[in-house]
Amino acid sequence: MRKFPKVERNNNEQGFTLIIVILTVVIISIIGLSILQLSSFMLKTTVHERNDQTVYYIAESGLVEKKAILITEINRLYNLAVTDYEQQLSTPSPQPFKAIFLNHLTKNMTPDALETSTYTHYQTQFSQQPESTIKVDVVWQNEQLIYKLSSTGKINNNSRTVSQNIAINLNSIQLTGGGLGDFSKVAVYAKDQISLGYDDILKNIKGELASSTQNSIRLTNGQRRTITYDPKSFNLLIESTYKSHLNFDSKQFENATYIPNYSPLIRNNKIEATWNTHHDKTLSLTGNLKIDKMSVGNNMNFTLDVGNSDKILYVDDLSLAANLHIIGTGNLTIFVKNNLQFQYANINLSGATNKLKLYYAGDSKVTIADGLKLNADLYIKDADLQISGGAGFTGNIYSNGVGTVQIDGGSINENVLLFMPNYDITLTGGATLNGTLLCNNFLITGGARIDGSAGGGLQNAYTIEKTDPVSVQPLIET
């Protein structure tokens, strides 16, 4: 029988192997738990950092969105302020641009630009909806207007806040003047010729003479008179200073909204009346009114009540031989499309000059004569103009058309500005004009007088240069 080799067994009676196994398992478990805890901690840290970084960007995004709305609104109001400033520069006492701009910012800002806003149009983050809340505070620092934007981004319990200041330059325009300088004492500024009709006429001219053409003054018998040559300012006055006054836009009247007026004074869309002077009449304008004809005569008293807002009276043909009064706190603009006639009338004598603006789009001559007294600003599209027969005119006359103006017959005109750069103006027949003329050619003769030395004439020539009204300061976390 075959015998197998004897195998000796090693019996470990002390259990060292078991202990080693147990220790190994314990160590592995401890390491595993540590790794698990570390992984959990790292995960929480990563989530926190992710949310923390996300809420910062959410806060920044909300601020950028609100800032864009605010800056757009500021620029809109800035452009309105520039327009208002330019329009009123030709008035005797223009407001500073700073005051006009600040008034727009404080009164005409749309509510959405300043009110507190909450934005939630962000993509959800692990079932959490981010949001940003932005508020705007208006503060003054060292006499500078500042809009302070503060935006807080939130996700769950995480939040961060950023802020940014927008400083406003309230004097954000520059005026660049022409060559003539002070226009307040100018009597005549002609594009071409200034002609003096007889030897002794110089004593009848008070104020400076200016022309945009060299050697433009014509004198008789060796008379001498200083005349300022300034080719630059003439165009600046037309294209900038008085630009808004020369823009005869009929469409603004054609496209205006008009409402019916059921006054018994209006029949067949016409006002035609020659009432007895003892029967005064008043027409209340509840809104803009458009009629075919208005004819008021017999030297009666006729009143237009505009109420507490500005009104437009659009009329195809206007004939006045009456006393026309304008009452109410609003102002009146009369637009005459075809024909305009005055005779023995007193128009707006008891009101301020700027209470009445009269626009004439027809092409037949406008005659202010027979003792007519007119207190208004007159805007003529193209027609010729004659002021004579003891008539009186107070206000300004504007036209960018082409025509002639004849002033004669002892006319007395107080503080008048005739701004008619393409018109030839003749002052004759003993007429007296206190004010300033800007025209193409000018002739004075026949004992006429002009006095521009009292001031209140032309405003200075300039161009408006815009600068950025907004200065955005760096974004910071608060």
Beta strands, then each sheet from edge to edge (+ up, - down):
strand 1: 117-119
strand 2: 131-141
strand 3: 144-155
strand 4: 158-168
strand 5: 173-177
strand 6: 186-190
strand 7: 194-196
strand 8: 205-206
strand 9: 208-211
strand 10: 217-218
strand 11: 228-229
strand 12: 270-273
strand 13: 281-284
strand 14: 289-296
strand 15: 301-305
strand 16: 311-320
strand 17: 323-327
strand 18: 332-342
strand 19: 346-347
strand 20: 356-360
strand 21: 366-368
strand 22: 373-375
strand 23: 377-380
strand 24: 385-387
strand 25: 392-398
strand 26: 403-407
strand 27: 412-419
strand 28: 423-427
strand 29: 432-439
strand 30: 441-444
strand 31: 449-451
strand 32: 462-466
strand 33: 470-472
strand 34: 476-477
sheet 1: 1+ 2- 3+ 4- 33+
sheet 2: 1+ 2- 3+ 4- 34+
sheet 3: 5+ 32-
sheet 4: 8+ 31+ 29+ 6+ 9+ 11+
sheet 5: 10+ 7+ 30+ 28+ 26+ 24+ 21+
sheet 6: 8+ 31+ 29+ 27+ 25+ 22+ 19+ 17+ 15+ 13+
sheet 7: 8+ 31+ 29+ 27+ 25+ 23+ 20+ 18+ 16+ 14+ 12+
end
